[in-house]
Every structure is written in C-alpha cells, then in structure tokens.
Amino acid sequence: MQEILRTPEERFAALPDFAYPPRYLDDLAGYEGLRCHYLDLGPADAGETFFCVHGEPTWAFLFRRMIPVFVESGARIIVPDLFGFGRSDKPTEQSVYTFDFHRNMLLAFGDRLELTGLTLVAQDWGGVLGLTLPMEAPQRFSRLLLMNTLLGTGDKPLGEGFLAWREWCRNNPDMAPGKLLGRACPHLNDAEKAAYDAPFPDVTYKAGARAFPELVPEHPDAPGAALSRDARDWLSEKWCGETFMAIGMTDPVIPPRAMRALQQTIRGCPEPLEVNEGGHFLQEWGEPVARAALAHWG
C-alpha cells in the first residue's frame, strides 16, 4: 500500500552552517496533501531571485555554501526540496516518481509563489528538470547558473560513467548518501556527511532516490525525452537571458565533455568556469562559483 512518509524534524537538528527556518506548502496544485519544504531567504520584493534546484540524492543543504553569497547580493533565494528528498514528503512507491511528477511539481511551485526574475541555479537533476522550465514559463526566468547537468534528450547514448552509477544504485538500494557524498567530496566533515543522511531514517524513505537513476531518458520515446529535445531547441533558438556555467572537472557521471556539449546548446552561453578540483556535486565548491557568477553578471 502506498504510504506518505515525513522525516521527523529532530533529524534536522543542528545542521552545520544551515540554520535557516524551514517553510512548507501543502497546497500545490495537483499535489494536495503532500507537504513540500523550501527555504525563502532575503527580501520578498527583491528584483532578482535565485531558484536553487537540487538533484540526486541530495536536498537544499547542498546549496549552503552558495546561499550566503546570494544573500549578500541582496537577492531573494528560494530552495525547494523535491518530493522524496530533504524535508519534503516521501511517497514510498517508486512508481510515483516520474519525470512529469517532479517537473510539474516545480511548475506548480513557481505558480504558487508567483515567482519572477528567476536565476535557475541547477546541478544534476536540478538541470535535467529545470532546463525544461523556461520554455514553459519564459516570463519567470532571466538567468541560468548551471553546474554539472544535462538535458535528457534520449537521442544520444548515455555515458559510461552514468551507466556505472545506475548499475551501482541498482545493486545498492540503501545508497548511503552520506558515504556517497563523502567519496565525491573528500573535504566534507562527519557532520556534513550526516546531514545528507538526515532525510532518510531508513531505506523505506529512499524510493525517490532509487527512482532517479532509472528516469534519465535512454531512448527518444522515453518519458521526458521529447520535452527535453523541445527545451534544447528553445534554449538554442529563443533563450534571451544570461547564462553562467561552471564545470566540476573530476565528475565521472557528467564529465566535462557533456558540459561542453550543453554549452554549445544554450544560446549565448559564455566560456565555462572550470573548477579543477570540483566534482559532480559542485555546490560543495560553491562559494567561489557563486561569486564568479555574480562578478560575470556585474
């Protein structure tokens, strides 16, 4: 039977460098009864809003090194947790989690908060999903800040690094996010690694995390593939906003060549910032990335 799990609040006590008040919505259109967690920082009437979307198997905590830079700039910062992650509710059936389930949640979230002037800050699935949003709601988005992500167009073979990652996930259903992040980001301390485990008291909470590797479109007819090809065309031909791209050069899952291909897709995307020591979870090297993006945009 389908259950909706909610991670106990005490799991999130004393998070390192993340003393931000949680906010919740339980009335997203199409998701009534599911509670979504998000951060809403900075002035509500700011002209610019950084819309930070996490990926697999992380949550809003991943942006903690970037958030202070954005706050310092005077902007508003919105950081949702996708359903199945962080402090948001977690359906236990893996089949619930589809490309459209997550994408439509982000669209409903933007509508519910009436967000405009957005800079999409995205990595991993944050970009796989997020890069399909501007064509749907061009009035909301003005800039892109992209890190180690891609479009799941389904018309190119998936890379060896991703296939190895997917196979690992199939063989390790518990996933152990803290250990995973610790391997990818050797500079994390024990408290930071524990913060990535906090949303998941046990394996029953991890259906969303188990689902994501299976959702990357692998063929042209896969769910989300046609949408992603439409987004690729729109970003190539109609995107008029500004873009900043940073590449974690040690990423085995979305390697630099994949990011270079994405750069060529996005109209007006300048030469990327290469973070030589940075890996897949580039937000963990995020403070200089955020400062470089703001400096680039002046």
VOLOTI-293729 format. One record per residue (C-alpha): residue number from 1; residue in three letters; z, x, y. Coordinates in Angstrom, 3 decimals. Example, Ala and Ser with C-alpha at 12.3 -4.5 7.8 and 13.67 -1.06 7.14 Angstrom:
// VOLOTI-293729
@k:1	r:Ala	z:7.800	x:12.300	y:-4.500 $
@k:2	r:Ser	z:7.140	x:13.670	y:-1.060 $
// end
This chain:
// VOLOTI-293729
@k:1	r:Met	z:0.000	x:0.000	y:0.000 $
@k:2	r:Gln	z:-0.850	x:1.162	y:3.490 $
@k:3	r:Glu	z:2.170	x:2.350	y:5.452 $
@k:4	r:Ile	z:2.544	x:3.499	y:9.031 $
@k:5	r:Leu	z:4.904	x:6.453	y:9.303 $
@k:6	r:Arg	z:6.635	x:7.530	y:12.500 $
@k:7	r:Thr	z:8.076	x:11.030	y:12.664 $
@k:8	r:Pro	z:11.779	x:10.908	y:13.610 $
@k:9	r:Glu	z:12.435	x:12.015	y:17.178 $
@k:10	r:Glu	z:15.016	x:14.566	y:16.084 $
@k:11	r:Arg	z:12.206	x:16.583	y:14.502 $
@k:12	r:Phe	z:11.068	x:17.400	y:18.041 $
@k:13	r:Ala	z:14.394	x:18.598	y:19.424 $
@k:14	r:Ala	z:14.482	x:21.980	y:21.177 $
@k:15	r:Leu	z:10.770	x:22.740	y:21.014 $
@k:16	r:Pro	z:10.138	x:26.176	y:22.546 $
@k:17	r:Asp	z:8.535	x:26.092	y:26.013 $
@k:18	r:Phe	z:7.755	x:22.397	y:25.612 $
@k:19	r:Ala	z:10.435	x:20.399	y:27.424 $
@k:20	r:Tyr	z:8.082	x:17.641	y:28.550 $
@k:21	r:Pro	z:9.031	x:13.948	y:28.462 $
@k:22	r:Pro	z:7.127	x:12.018	y:25.784 $
@k:23	r:Arg	z:5.212	x:8.900	y:26.719 $
@k:24	r:Tyr	z:3.979	x:6.213	y:24.372 $
@k:25	r:Leu	z:1.376	x:3.451	y:24.213 $
@k:26	r:Asp	z:1.343	x:0.762	y:21.542 $
@k:27	r:Asp	z:-1.331	x:-1.493	y:23.006 $
@k:28	r:Leu	z:-4.559	x:0.494	y:22.735 $
@k:29	r:Ala	z:-7.429	x:-1.939	y:22.229 $
@k:30	r:Gly	z:-8.276	x:-2.051	y:18.538 $
@k:31	r:Tyr	z:-5.124	x:-0.132	y:17.583 $
@k:32	r:Glu	z:-2.449	x:-2.724	y:18.296 $
@k:33	r:Gly	z:0.797	x:-1.870	y:16.556 $
@k:34	r:Leu	z:0.042	x:1.841	y:16.320 $
@k:35	r:Arg	z:2.055	x:3.935	y:18.744 $
@k:36	r:Cys	z:0.250	x:6.795	y:20.457 $
@k:37	r:His	z:2.143	x:9.684	y:22.034 $
@k:38	r:Tyr	z:0.884	x:11.549	y:25.084 $
@k:39	r:Leu	z:2.017	x:13.754	y:27.936 $
@k:40	r:Asp	z:1.334	x:12.719	y:31.523 $
@k:41	r:Leu	z:2.237	x:15.519	y:33.928 $
@k:42	r:Gly	z:1.530	x:16.202	y:37.583 $
@k:43	r:Pro	z:0.719	x:13.680	y:40.323 $
@k:44	r:Ala	z:-0.810	x:10.415	y:39.129 $
@k:45	r:Asp	z:-3.116	x:10.359	y:42.157 $
@k:46	r:Ala	z:-4.437	x:13.904	y:41.736 $
@k:47	r:Gly	z:-8.169	x:14.270	y:42.225 $
@k:48	r:Glu	z:-8.521	x:16.299	y:39.038 $
@k:49	r:Thr	z:-7.108	x:15.545	y:35.603 $
@k:50	r:Phe	z:-7.091	x:17.920	y:32.649 $
@k:51	r:Phe	z:-7.623	x:15.866	y:29.484 $
@k:52	r:Cys	z:-6.500	x:18.104	y:26.623 $
@k:53	r:Val	z:-7.543	x:17.071	y:23.115 $
@k:54	r:His	z:-6.183	x:18.925	y:20.093 $
@k:55	r:Gly	z:-7.742	x:19.425	y:16.680 $
@k:56	r:Glu	z:-6.702	x:20.169	y:13.098 $
@k:57	r:Pro	z:-3.802	x:20.363	y:12.099 $
@k:58	r:Thr	z:-2.145	x:20.679	y:15.500 $
@k:59	r:Trp	z:-0.823	x:18.477	y:18.296 $
@k:60	r:Ala	z:-0.057	x:18.538	y:22.027 $
@k:61	r:Phe	z:2.259	x:21.526	y:21.528 $
@k:62	r:Leu	z:-0.844	x:23.712	y:21.139 $
@k:63	r:Phe	z:-1.540	x:23.416	y:24.887 $
@k:64	r:Arg	z:1.877	x:24.643	y:26.048 $
@k:65	r:Arg	z:0.502	x:27.992	y:27.321 $
@k:66	r:Met	z:-2.190	x:26.267	y:29.392 $
@k:67	r:Ile	z:-0.216	x:23.334	y:30.775 $
@k:68	r:Pro	z:1.849	x:25.349	y:33.321 $
@k:69	r:Val	z:-1.343	x:26.818	y:34.794 $
@k:70	r:Phe	z:-2.842	x:23.366	y:35.200 $
@k:71	r:Val	z:0.401	x:22.006	y:36.695 $
@k:72	r:Glu	z:0.467	x:24.914	y:39.148 $
@k:73	r:Ser	z:-3.022	x:23.937	y:40.337 $
@k:74	r:Gly	z:-1.760	x:20.526	y:41.489 $
@k:75	r:Ala	z:-3.767	x:18.573	y:38.935 $
@k:76	r:Arg	z:-2.707	x:15.804	y:36.595 $
@k:77	r:Ile	z:-2.511	x:16.721	y:32.906 $
@k:78	r:Ile	z:-2.969	x:14.215	y:30.086 $
@k:79	r:Val	z:-2.427	x:15.379	y:26.499 $
@k:80	r:Pro	z:-2.632	x:12.747	y:23.735 $
@k:81	r:Asp	z:-1.745	x:13.199	y:20.093 $
@k:82	r:Leu	z:-4.398	x:11.751	y:17.819 $
@k:83	r:Phe	z:-3.146	x:9.234	y:15.289 $
@k:84	r:Gly	z:-1.906	x:11.124	y:12.251 $
@k:85	r:Phe	z:-0.692	x:14.041	y:14.347 $
@k:86	r:Gly	z:2.183	x:15.090	y:16.574 $
@k:87	r:Arg	z:4.412	x:12.268	y:17.765 $
@k:88	r:Ser	z:1.765	x:9.586	y:17.231 $
@k:89	r:Asp	z:1.992	x:7.160	y:14.312 $
@k:90	r:Lys	z:0.600	x:8.231	y:10.950 $
@k:91	r:Pro	z:-1.120	x:5.792	y:8.576 $
@k:92	r:Thr	z:-0.604	x:7.017	y:5.019 $
@k:93	r:Glu	z:-4.038	x:6.095	y:3.644 $
@k:94	r:Gln	z:-6.508	x:8.931	y:4.109 $
@k:95	r:Ser	z:-9.426	x:6.461	y:4.204 $
@k:96	r:Val	z:-8.150	x:5.102	y:7.541 $
@k:97	r:Tyr	z:-9.094	x:8.341	y:9.258 $
@k:98	r:Thr	z:-12.796	x:8.291	y:10.107 $
@k:99	r:Phe	z:-14.913	x:9.823	y:12.834 $
@k:100	r:Asp	z:-15.089	x:6.486	y:14.641 $
@k:101	r:Phe	z:-11.355	x:5.811	y:14.181 $
@k:102	r:His	z:-10.498	x:8.915	y:16.190 $
@k:103	r:Arg	z:-13.372	x:8.712	y:18.674 $
@k:104	r:Asn	z:-12.758	x:5.080	y:19.532 $
@k:105	r:Met	z:-9.064	x:5.828	y:19.993 $
@k:106	r:Leu	z:-9.935	x:8.402	y:22.667 $
@k:107	r:Leu	z:-12.269	x:5.943	y:24.395 $
@k:108	r:Ala	z:-9.607	x:3.217	y:24.300 $
@k:109	r:Phe	z:-7.031	x:5.682	y:25.612 $
@k:110	r:Gly	z:-9.243	x:6.574	y:28.592 $
@k:111	r:Asp	z:-9.821	x:2.897	y:29.312 $
@k:112	r:Arg	z:-6.132	x:2.035	y:29.020 $
@k:113	r:Leu	z:-5.067	x:4.701	y:31.531 $
@k:114	r:Glu	z:-8.192	x:4.223	y:33.689 $
@k:115	r:Leu	z:-8.781	x:7.969	y:33.691 $
@k:116	r:Thr	z:-11.310	x:9.545	y:36.045 $
@k:117	r:Gly	z:-12.070	x:13.018	y:37.379 $
@k:118	r:Leu	z:-11.548	x:14.450	y:33.916 $
@k:119	r:Thr	z:-11.879	x:18.016	y:32.752 $
@k:120	r:Leu	z:-12.150	x:17.825	y:28.973 $
@k:121	r:Val	z:-10.115	x:20.703	y:27.522 $
@k:122	r:Ala	z:-11.042	x:20.863	y:23.868 $
@k:123	r:Gln	z:-10.976	x:23.027	y:20.756 $
@k:124	r:Asp	z:-11.816	x:22.319	y:17.117 $
@k:125	r:Trp	z:-11.909	x:18.526	y:16.532 $
@k:126	r:Gly	z:-10.966	x:18.032	y:20.167 $
@k:127	r:Gly	z:-14.531	x:19.058	y:20.951 $
@k:128	r:Val	z:-16.186	x:17.579	y:17.857 $
@k:129	r:Leu	z:-14.921	x:14.225	y:19.100 $
@k:130	r:Gly	z:-14.529	x:14.919	y:22.805 $
@k:131	r:Leu	z:-18.045	x:16.187	y:23.413 $
@k:132	r:Thr	z:-19.385	x:12.782	y:22.344 $
@k:133	r:Leu	z:-17.387	x:11.003	y:25.073 $
@k:134	r:Pro	z:-19.112	x:11.959	y:28.371 $
@k:135	r:Met	z:-22.362	x:10.220	y:27.421 $
@k:136	r:Glu	z:-20.343	x:7.069	y:26.686 $
@k:137	r:Ala	z:-18.267	x:7.232	y:29.878 $
@k:138	r:Pro	z:-20.046	x:9.602	y:32.302 $
@k:139	r:Gln	z:-18.070	x:8.192	y:35.223 $
@k:140	r:Arg	z:-14.880	x:9.673	y:33.759 $
@k:141	r:Phe	z:-15.899	x:13.305	y:33.187 $
@k:142	r:Ser	z:-16.672	x:16.061	y:35.688 $
@k:143	r:Arg	z:-15.980	x:19.326	y:33.811 $
@k:144	r:Leu	z:-15.736	x:20.838	y:30.336 $
@k:145	r:Leu	z:-13.397	x:23.629	y:29.228 $
@k:146	r:Leu	z:-14.401	x:24.446	y:25.662 $
@k:147	r:Met	z:-12.839	x:26.756	y:23.096 $
@k:148	r:Asn	z:-13.966	x:27.351	y:19.507 $
@k:149	r:Thr	z:-15.512	x:23.985	y:18.808 $
@k:150	r:Leu	z:-18.874	x:22.471	y:17.911 $
@k:151	r:Leu	z:-20.898	x:19.291	y:17.603 $
@k:152	r:Gly	z:-21.097	x:17.827	y:14.100 $
@k:153	r:Thr	z:-24.794	x:17.015	y:14.147 $
@k:154	r:Gly	z:-25.299	x:17.118	y:10.373 $
@k:155	r:Asp	z:-28.717	x:18.741	y:10.663 $
@k:156	r:Lys	z:-27.632	x:22.341	y:10.113 $
@k:157	r:Pro	z:-25.793	x:23.885	y:7.151 $
@k:158	r:Leu	z:-22.051	x:24.172	y:7.544 $
@k:159	r:Gly	z:-20.900	x:27.772	y:7.868 $
@k:160	r:Glu	z:-19.342	x:29.735	y:5.039 $
@k:161	r:Gly	z:-16.081	x:30.058	y:6.948 $
@k:162	r:Phe	z:-15.760	x:26.298	y:7.336 $
@k:163	r:Leu	z:-16.676	x:25.649	y:3.700 $
@k:164	r:Ala	z:-13.980	x:28.104	y:2.611 $
@k:165	r:Trp	z:-11.485	x:26.342	y:4.885 $
@k:166	r:Arg	z:-12.401	x:22.921	y:3.475 $
@k:167	r:Glu	z:-12.003	x:24.174	y:-0.087 $
@k:168	r:Trp	z:-8.622	x:25.667	y:0.792 $
@k:169	r:Cys	z:-7.496	x:22.314	y:2.204 $
@k:170	r:Arg	z:-8.593	x:20.521	y:-0.965 $
@k:171	r:Asn	z:-6.516	x:22.909	y:-3.036 $
@k:172	r:Asn	z:-3.501	x:22.866	y:-0.701 $
@k:173	r:Pro	z:-2.766	x:19.235	y:0.225 $
@k:174	r:Asp	z:0.562	x:20.168	y:1.819 $
@k:175	r:Met	z:-1.319	x:22.519	y:4.192 $
@k:176	r:Ala	z:1.871	x:24.095	y:5.624 $
@k:177	r:Pro	z:0.684	x:24.023	y:9.270 $
@k:178	r:Gly	z:3.365	x:26.441	y:10.475 $
@k:179	r:Lys	z:2.324	x:29.114	y:7.994 $
@k:180	r:Leu	z:-1.335	x:28.434	y:8.722 $
@k:181	r:Leu	z:-0.833	x:28.876	y:12.468 $
@k:182	r:Gly	z:1.285	x:31.951	y:11.822 $
@k:183	r:Arg	z:-1.522	x:33.604	y:9.882 $
@k:184	r:Ala	z:-4.107	x:32.721	y:12.519 $
@k:185	r:Cys	z:-1.833	x:33.659	y:15.442 $
@k:186	r:Pro	z:0.353	x:36.616	y:14.380 $
@k:187	r:His	z:2.213	x:36.658	y:17.696 $
@k:188	r:Leu	z:3.923	x:33.293	y:17.056 $
@k:189	r:Asn	z:7.676	x:33.375	y:16.518 $
@k:190	r:Asp	z:9.543	x:31.321	y:13.928 $
@k:191	r:Ala	z:10.419	x:28.542	y:16.383 $
@k:192	r:Glu	z:6.787	x:28.157	y:17.413 $
@k:193	r:Lys	z:5.624	x:28.020	y:13.813 $
@k:194	r:Ala	z:8.307	x:25.440	y:13.068 $
@k:195	r:Ala	z:7.005	x:23.305	y:15.944 $
@k:196	r:Tyr	z:3.696	x:22.933	y:14.110 $
@k:197	r:Asp	z:5.554	x:21.677	y:11.033 $
@k:198	r:Ala	z:7.712	x:19.291	y:13.081 $
@k:199	r:Pro	z:5.323	x:16.287	y:12.966 $
@k:200	r:Phe	z:5.210	x:16.352	y:9.154 $
@k:201	r:Pro	z:8.567	x:15.866	y:7.356 $
@k:202	r:Asp	z:6.731	x:15.796	y:4.018 $
@k:203	r:Val	z:3.270	x:15.532	y:2.502 $
@k:204	r:Thr	z:3.092	x:11.743	y:2.953 $
@k:205	r:Tyr	z:2.779	x:12.277	y:6.717 $
@k:206	r:Lys	z:-0.294	x:14.505	y:6.340 $
@k:207	r:Ala	z:-3.091	x:12.069	y:5.460 $
@k:208	r:Gly	z:-4.741	x:12.619	y:8.846 $
@k:209	r:Ala	z:-4.584	x:16.375	y:8.488 $
@k:210	r:Arg	z:-6.032	x:16.198	y:4.965 $
@k:211	r:Ala	z:-8.836	x:13.935	y:6.166 $
@k:212	r:Phe	z:-10.269	x:16.020	y:8.998 $
@k:213	r:Pro	z:-11.979	x:18.748	y:6.918 $
@k:214	r:Glu	z:-13.792	x:16.037	y:4.956 $
@k:215	r:Leu	z:-15.039	x:14.318	y:8.131 $
@k:216	r:Val	z:-17.198	x:17.125	y:9.531 $
@k:217	r:Pro	z:-20.750	x:15.726	y:9.186 $
@k:218	r:Glu	z:-22.578	x:17.607	y:6.444 $
@k:219	r:His	z:-25.890	x:15.725	y:6.435 $
@k:220	r:Pro	z:-27.930	x:13.772	y:9.014 $
@k:221	r:Asp	z:-26.713	x:10.376	y:7.787 $
@k:222	r:Ala	z:-23.017	x:11.281	y:7.719 $
@k:223	r:Pro	z:-20.701	x:9.214	y:9.935 $
@k:224	r:Gly	z:-20.700	x:10.688	y:13.417 $
@k:225	r:Ala	z:-23.815	x:12.817	y:12.923 $
@k:226	r:Ala	z:-26.241	x:10.603	y:14.841 $
@k:227	r:Leu	z:-23.702	x:10.196	y:17.654 $
@k:228	r:Ser	z:-23.295	x:13.958	y:17.794 $
@k:229	r:Arg	z:-27.050	x:14.517	y:17.967 $
@k:230	r:Asp	z:-27.225	x:11.989	y:20.795 $
@k:231	r:Ala	z:-24.422	x:13.880	y:22.538 $
@k:232	r:Arg	z:-26.262	x:17.172	y:22.047 $
@k:233	r:Asp	z:-29.359	x:15.717	y:23.690 $
@k:234	r:Trp	z:-27.356	x:14.155	y:26.518 $
@k:235	r:Leu	z:-25.423	x:17.345	y:27.243 $
@k:236	r:Ser	z:-28.657	x:19.318	y:27.206 $
@k:237	r:Glu	z:-30.618	x:16.992	y:29.451 $
@k:238	r:Lys	z:-28.242	x:14.856	y:31.528 $
@k:239	r:Trp	z:-24.911	x:16.656	y:31.882 $
@k:240	r:Cys	z:-24.429	x:17.440	y:35.583 $
@k:241	r:Gly	z:-20.837	x:18.631	y:35.540 $
@k:242	r:Glu	z:-19.393	x:22.123	y:35.412 $
@k:243	r:Thr	z:-18.582	x:23.957	y:32.199 $
@k:244	r:Phe	z:-16.391	x:26.894	y:31.223 $
@k:245	r:Met	z:-16.434	x:28.275	y:27.700 $
@k:246	r:Ala	z:-14.075	x:30.745	y:26.040 $
@k:247	r:Ile	z:-14.577	x:32.220	y:22.583 $
@k:248	r:Gly	z:-11.859	x:33.473	y:20.264 $
@k:249	r:Met	z:-13.827	x:36.314	y:18.751 $
@k:250	r:Thr	z:-11.857	x:36.605	y:15.481 $
@k:251	r:Asp	z:-12.370	x:32.972	y:14.407 $
@k:252	r:Pro	z:-13.752	x:32.793	y:10.827 $
@k:253	r:Val	z:-14.191	x:28.992	y:10.873 $
@k:254	r:Ile	z:-16.159	x:28.518	y:14.116 $
@k:255	r:Pro	z:-17.456	x:32.041	y:14.716 $
@k:256	r:Pro	z:-18.880	x:33.396	y:17.978 $
@k:257	r:Arg	z:-22.469	x:32.697	y:16.929 $
@k:258	r:Ala	z:-21.630	x:28.989	y:16.625 $
@k:259	r:Met	z:-20.156	x:29.005	y:20.108 $
@k:260	r:Arg	z:-23.232	x:30.746	y:21.467 $
@k:261	r:Ala	z:-25.354	x:28.006	y:19.929 $
@k:262	r:Leu	z:-23.185	x:25.396	y:21.651 $
@k:263	r:Gln	z:-23.501	x:27.271	y:24.937 $
@k:264	r:Gln	z:-27.282	x:27.005	y:24.711 $
@k:265	r:Thr	z:-26.939	x:23.270	y:24.111 $
@k:266	r:Ile	z:-24.957	x:22.441	y:27.249 $
@k:267	r:Arg	z:-26.906	x:22.260	y:30.461 $
@k:268	r:Gly	z:-25.705	x:24.850	y:32.968 $
@k:269	r:Cys	z:-23.099	x:26.438	y:30.684 $
@k:270	r:Pro	z:-22.474	x:29.965	y:32.011 $
@k:271	r:Glu	z:-21.771	x:33.148	y:30.080 $
@k:272	r:Pro	z:-18.629	x:32.562	y:27.982 $
@k:273	r:Leu	z:-15.366	x:34.430	y:28.300 $
@k:274	r:Glu	z:-14.878	x:36.480	y:25.130 $
@k:275	r:Val	z:-11.249	x:36.835	y:24.057 $
@k:276	r:Asn	z:-11.471	x:39.763	y:21.677 $
@k:277	r:Glu	z:-8.062	x:39.295	y:20.057 $
@k:278	r:Gly	z:-8.255	x:35.492	y:20.132 $
@k:279	r:Gly	z:-8.695	x:33.390	y:17.018 $
@k:280	r:His	z:-9.564	x:29.821	y:16.140 $
@k:281	r:Phe	z:-6.533	x:28.348	y:17.912 $
@k:282	r:Leu	z:-7.480	x:29.916	y:21.225 $
@k:283	r:Gln	z:-4.935	x:27.863	y:23.159 $
@k:284	r:Glu	z:-2.361	x:30.274	y:21.731 $
@k:285	r:Trp	z:-4.008	x:32.834	y:24.038 $
@k:286	r:Gly	z:-4.429	x:30.050	y:26.581 $
@k:287	r:Glu	z:-2.788	x:31.177	y:29.826 $
@k:288	r:Pro	z:-5.479	x:33.737	y:30.771 $
@k:289	r:Val	z:-8.177	x:31.336	y:29.574 $
@k:290	r:Ala	z:-6.857	x:28.590	y:31.860 $
@k:291	r:Arg	z:-6.578	x:30.984	y:34.801 $
@k:292	r:Ala	z:-10.108	x:32.274	y:34.226 $
@k:293	r:Ala	z:-11.477	x:28.727	y:34.152 $
@k:294	r:Leu	z:-9.756	x:27.800	y:37.416 $
@k:295	r:Ala	z:-10.954	x:31.016	y:39.052 $
@k:296	r:His	z:-14.504	x:30.330	y:37.878 $
@k:297	r:Trp	z:-14.428	x:26.863	y:39.392 $
@k:298	r:Gly	z:-12.845	x:28.183	y:42.587 $
// end
